[in-house]
Amino acid sequence: MKVIVESNLHISTLFEPPMEVELEGDGSLQSLLARLNERCRSIRFLEGGSVGDDVHEIVVNGQDLFSLPQGLDTPLREGDRVKVEVYMDPLGGG
């Protein structure tokens, strides 16, 4: 099953949203975050079964993570859109 991931994070050739991410079987939001951890090890999308410290916001098909009754166990379906916003430090001052 493929879901579409959108994000404010962009790392050339490694993490270029919007992108399709393949999940095995009946994938959940937690399994998607684990897959993103594998893809981009410098960002903590998931830590110990909880949302990682680097993640600012997760939205599934327009619905915020904290309003989803099943939280990270929310099942995903083919074509779902998941937006993952991460905290990013400024690269320069001004």
C-alpha positions in Angstrom: 0.0 0.0 0.0 1.3 3.5 -0.8 0.6 6.7 1.1 1.6 10.2 0.2 3.8 12.1 2.6 4.1 15.8 2.6 6.6 17.7 4.8 8.5 20.9 5.4 11.7 18.8 5.4 13.5 18.4 2.1 16.9 16.6 1.8 17.9 16.2 -1.9 17.8 12.6 -3.1 16.9 11.3 0.4 13.7 13.0 1.5 11.8 14.9 -1.2 8.2 15.5 -0.5 5.6 15.1 -1.6 6.6 11.4 -2.0 4.9 8.0 -2.0 5.9 5.7 0.8 5.2 2.0 0.5 3.9 0.2 3.6 3.6 -3.5 4.2 0.2 -5.0 4.7 -2.2 -3.1 7.0 0.0 -0.1 7.7 -0.6 2.2 10.6 0.6 5.8 11.2 3.2 4.3 13.6 4.5 2.0 10.9 4.8 5.0 8.5 6.8 6.9 11.0 9.1 3.9 11.6 9.6 3.7 7.8 10.5 7.4 7.7 13.0 6.8 10.5 14.7 4.2 8.2 14.7 6.6 5.3 16.0 9.6 7.1 18.0 8.6 10.2 19.0 12.2 11.1 15.4 13.0 12.0 13.6 11.3 14.9 10.1 10.7 13.6 9.4 7.9 16.1 11.0 7.2 19.4 10.1 4.3 21.7 6.6 4.0 20.2 5.9 7.7 20.6 6.1 10.7 18.2 9.8 11.7 18.0 11.1 15.0 19.5 11.9 16.3 16.0 8.2 16.2 14.9 6.1 19.3 15.4 2.8 18.2 13.8 1.2 15.2 12.1 -1.9 15.6 10.0 -3.7 12.6 8.3 -6.1 13.5 5.5 -6.6 17.0 7.1 -7.1 15.6 10.7 -4.5 16.4 13.4 -2.9 13.4 15.1 -4.3 14.3 18.5 -7.9 14.3 17.2 -7.5 10.8 15.8 -9.2 8.3 18.3 -6.5 5.6 17.6 -3.6 8.0 17.6 -0.4 6.3 16.2 -2.4 3.1 15.8 -4.6 4.8 13.2 -4.8 2.5 10.1 -3.7 4.1 6.8 -5.3 3.3 3.4 -4.0 3.4 -0.1 -3.6 7.0 -1.2 -3.9 8.6 2.3 -2.1 11.9 2.6 0.0 12.4 5.7 1.7 15.7 6.5 4.7 15.5 8.9 6.1 18.9 10.0 9.4 18.8 11.7 11.2 21.4 13.9 14.0 23.0 11.9 16.7 25.2 13.3 17.5 28.4 11.3 20.5 28.1 9.1 21.5 31.8 9.6 20.7 34.9 11.5 19.7 38.3 10.4 
